[in-house]
């Protein structure tokens, strides 16, 4: 056994022992780099890629938004958002389920992490849904699959990272992802609307209470400017994504520490900053190592070989997109979204371009697949998080998620084969 094989075995063992993911990916990438080029040039390539990443202005937005999300999870923002959504649309047929869905999407967009949403909002939403007469299976499926619904909306970290890796304009990606993201929410909302009609019994649906709507809106008055800053900044094109991130962070930090005082500046803030810095550093390390590895793959003509194989199988754009969706669903099921982006995107983009797929449309397809993959059996990460959070067996969550997965897969087909939905207002 040579030294390299031993190194790979050791790395795999560390992975099985639940060593942090970024160290495992970095170790495997460096091992592969050394296999491709035993000299130190391969390791130097990683350092060059990290230096290039550090010089990219857009990368600044990544750690800033990570810190924003970490701050928000330490405040009462999740509860205030849900209270307002419940007051606003909870009186509609299926309104409480729709309110839960919208709350999850909003919070996921702000925090950039699917699992955080389930943990932060699950304990609030689950008893509310059960108390309103929704079945256990319906509630579990809704919360498990809704945890990743906001990943297409600004200021999603996944979109920012994809833009960095693929060198695509991040503002255009956010604009292209808006309609597909809304479509997915509308399809699940329609299911909740008609499902509620089939729910006999349960407490009577309350009439709209404008006083409560006003009260909950005022209670969450400090959260709404975040949405305004992001929407005006990203969709209005007045500032760059890095400038939006800076504005949002300054605002959230000021409100959390000095207005609502839910985060203690000296006692809690340093720990929050360390936690967010660890996550940001992990993403950047993965990014640098993976991009260096991609450079070696390009030199070895691996993308060209994959393209030659695919074109020998089919030259049909429709069949390629179908195969791409199946592959990406498997990737999203088995890998977290950040790792999938930095590893798969550099290889996938040039291949997809040869089939005439618009790079912006490709981004939307990629992210939608990974969103759905989070909740896809057997190993979608949201299924495991929900199992721990709600103390339910995985098999129960598999069954509960199936109706939602069917709806989301139908939406994926529409998004994939109707590119106009993504591109009509950015051309």
Secondary structure, DSSP 8 states (H G I E B T S, - for coil): --HHHHHHHHHHHHHHTT--HHHHHHHHHHHHHHHH--STHHHHHHHHHHHHHHT-GGGHHHHHHHHHHHHHHTSSHHHHHHHHHHHHHTTSTTHHHHHHHHHHHHHHHHH--HHHHHHHHHHHHHHHHHHTT--HHHHHHHHHHHTTGGGGSTT-HHHHHHHHHHT--HHHHHHHHHHHHHHHHHHHHHHHHHHHHT--SSS------HHHHHHHHHHTHHHHHHHHHHHHHHHH-SS-HHHHHHHHHHHHHHIIIIIS--S-TTTTHHHHHHHHHHHHHHHHHHHHHHHHHHHHHHHTTHHHHHHHHHHHH---HHHHHHHHHHHHHHHHHHS-HHHHHHHHHHHHHHHHHHTT--HHHHHHHHHHHHHHHTT-TTT-HHHHHHHHHHT--HHHHHHHHHHHHHHHHHHHHHHHH-THHHHTTT-
